[in-house]
Amino acid sequence: MVHALLTDGSTVCVRPVAPGDHDQVQGLYEEMSPENLRLRFFAASRRSAALAAERACAPPRPGYRALLAEMKGQVIGLAEYNTGGEGEAADISIAVADGLHHRGVGTLLVEHLVSAARAEGITTFTADALSENHEILQLFADLGLRTTRHFEGPEVRCAVDLGEDDTYLTAVEARGRAANVASLEPLLLPEAVAVVGAGRKPGSVGRAVLHHLRTGGFTGRLFAVNGGASSILGVPSYPSVSALPRTPDLVVVAVPAAAVAETAVECGKAGVRALLVLSAGLDSSEAEALMAACRTHGMRLVGPNCLGITNTDSELRLDATFAAEHPRPGTAGVAVQSGGVGIALLDGLSRLGIGVSSFASLGDKYDVSGNDMLQWWESDGRTGLALLHLESFGNPRAFSRTARRVTRRMPVLTVDAGRTDVGRRAAASHTAASATPTMTRQALFTQAGITATRSVGELLETAALMHSQPLPTGSRVAIVTNAGGAGVLAADACAEAGLALPPFTPEMIDDLLAVLPDGAAVGNPVDATAAVAEDQLRDCVDVLMRHPGVDAVLLALVPTAVARATGDDLVRALTDAPAHRAKPVLAVRLEQDLPVRLLPVTDGGTIPSYAEPQAAAQALAHAAHRAAWLARPAGTMPDLDGADTVRAQEVAETFLTAHPDGGWLDPRTCADLLACYGIPQLPWAWAENEDEAVIAAERLRGPDGRVVMKAHWPGLLHKSEQHAVHLDLQGDAQVREAFRDFETRFDGLLTGVVVQPLAPRGTELLAGVVQDEVFGPLVLFGLGGTATEVLRDHAARLAPLTDHDVHDLITAPRCAPLLFGARGGGPVDLEGLEQLLLRLSRMAADLPQLAEADFNPVLATPGGISVLDARVRLLPRRSQDPYLRRLR
């Protein structure tokens, strides 16, 4: 059972039909008009309704599935498919209650049936309809799936291809976005608001919010709910929500935790559409009751345990928070989990003059999330900058897809909270030990184009630059200073932030010397000397801004008594010339009292001024990274020849049937699984006694005659630590001696050995995947071998990988130069390495049962890529569609 949104933002429950639903299902059909009955059954027969209800509510049977949509306990829609017990095609039928057409009930049910059918291997939906049934034909046409029609007289046969592609996902996403935004309107655009729990005496949170709503100039109707007063702070008060003269769209709840659920039920029965719960300390049963009330009555919820919400729209002026001050109207959308961080961001944005369009303190985030707010800002027409502080992600894959789209339109900035909580997993493989929550979160941010900062201060400093200046087209910075020491500090900061300080051409040097005072040093940084006048400094900056080899100009200025070249007037004048508007200009003034300021300039814009060069350089580096991300086209997932998903699923299911609790695959099963995806392994053989080991060694010996023997038993992972590997074995005697050594030392454990030829020299790498229950599969890549966890030279991206993700994975680790021939031996097989990572990603995306895979080492040479040792662990997990429309 899940809850989801219709096109008008109302909430429905989608669940399988049960035998007890018979009367309601039959009633759904019996209450249809004769015309709708005829369109559904091709005849207006009431007997058809009874037969349809009996079919839908019969006991479960192979190839048949029926889902219903329920609103406030009433069945409003039904969709079903039937394969007839065999085949990959299923007939589908849909019914929606009269009066509820065009609200997306049928489309939502079909989306859920599509997800279920794909999981069962069904590839096609078929449906018969009357050609005059335009609604159902339009439903199929708008799904986003390839649909064909075949007309036969008054009837039409529709066939819907259920193959997965991005077109369908984009269509589902668009429908979900529209429904989600509609559901948030009562929350962020309410016409009437009531505060439950506003006390008569100062000091209560509810009273503080009521005060903010009143003094903030809320333009809608405002009520208080308090049984002991007729008026609070001049706002009319009523004894209950049901007693209000009109139903509020939004109710602010500030009552003790034990009373929250009861209040929510009262609000739901009264028809309230949204709740803002400020109360904290709900236990699990209270939380469950609150969510049940919200879902049953179709209310969106912010909180509990939050600071509140704000919408600064001049026609609304909603400030339902208990922050100290009213936020300044502006263009930044802000969503936080921590109220304290929210107050800091509101204060900082107001001080900078950026202000906020809307603000949401999400608190414990039972319902409304950062993903919801991103979709709201995308559509509100007022937000140009999104700031997030999220400690958790309800659906990271859906969040990532939304963020990828939104970041194309506006900067999305976040604080990467909890970076020091490395929390190394208690899992056993190298891959799992290396996959920290920090690495997973950073992969999400990188792939989604989100700018991740390390503190609230850095977030505001970066927001100031992105709000006020154009993005640089590259990372080349020219520094201009009136004090050599300040220039050196700025140069160090830029270099540490990964920015480049290019040398100037002779022509550019001549142009600079022509406008600067005598004694100026024209390098990079440019030391204009303390005697530089404002017009000279302005001309210097103009020269730099017009040069194609400079992407940004940073001014490092200190106050002197020699010239007035450090005042605000100079900085304001620097954007007078049109050339300046195409590149960012930022200032560092060491004497500045605030970490960052936005100084107004003559053309109506602003220029950021920082107290520390490190802050300026890091903000500029973030802007350069965003520009590079925007300039790169969206990645694609290449087709992989020879990938056999069906066979891989069979291998996984066969293993889990024999091992219901899951576990590590034995070498032969592991090799079978890798073969399904064409993942190259060094030749090997399995032996359970020394004679078999000798035979295997004889067959596998290379030109040098040497082989490797590895012990195996269930659960063995780090062979080198257990001294479970023998290298450089030559001749039958050494092979027998090695096997006997394993038998002696690992008596009672050893189940067999793996024999391989001695691998050639090459670069040892690690490739692996960990299936995170929240984020999905995370692919890791980097330096391998026995020191992999010591050196920890790894990069990570969330699967499924695009071609860009694979490129980033290969180039991100510190060992990357070795792969491109840094030692003079030529590059390794980079195409083979790309294929290995893509195939590993595909395996992880195909198999939800894949808990972790560890390829270490992976041998990379100019001649090819081979996995020398592979470990795979499976767990009994079912696939869950991360993009299926549903509320949390």
Secondary structure, DSSP 8 states (H G I E B T S, - for coil): -EEEE-TTS-EEEEEE--GGGHHHHHHHHHTS-HHHHHHHHSS--HHHHHHHHHHHTS---TTEEEEEEEETTEEEEEEEEE-TTSSSEEEEEEEE-TT-TTSSHHHHHHHHHHHHHHHTT--EEEEEEETT-HHHHHHHHHSSS-EEEEEETTEEEEEEE----HHHHHHHHHHHHHHHHHHHHHHHS-SEEEEET--SSTT-HHHHHHHHHHHTT--SEEEEE-TT-SEETTEEEESSGGGSSS--SEEEE-S-HHHHHHHHHHHHHHT--EEEE------HHHHHHHHHHHHHHT-EEE-SS--EEEE--TTT-EEEE--SS---EEEEEEEES-HHHHHHHHHHHHHHT--EEEEEE-TT-SS--HHHHHHHHHHSSS--EEEEE-S--SSHHHHHHHHHHHTTTS-EEEE-TTTT-----S--SHHHHH--HHHHHHHHHHHHT-EEESSHHHHHHHHHHHHHS---SSSBEEEEESSHHHHHHHHHHHHHTT-B-----HHHHHHHHHHS-TT-EESSSEE--TT--HHHHHHHHHHHHH-TT-SEEEEEE---SS-STTSHHHHHHTT-SGGGGGS-EEEEETT-SSSEEEEE-TTS-EEEEESSHHHHHHHHHHHHHHHHHHHS--------TT--HHHHHHHHHHHHHH-TT-EE--HHHHHHHHHTTT--B---EEESSHHHHHHHHHHH--TT-EEEEEEE-TT---TTTTT-EEEEEEHHHHHHHHHHHHHHHTTTT--EEEEEE---S-EEEEEEEEEETTTEEEEEEEE-STTHHHH--EEEEESS--HHHHHHHHHSSTTHHHHTTTTSS----HHHHHHHHHHHHHHHHH-TTEEEEEEEEEEEETTEEEES-EEEEE-------TTS----
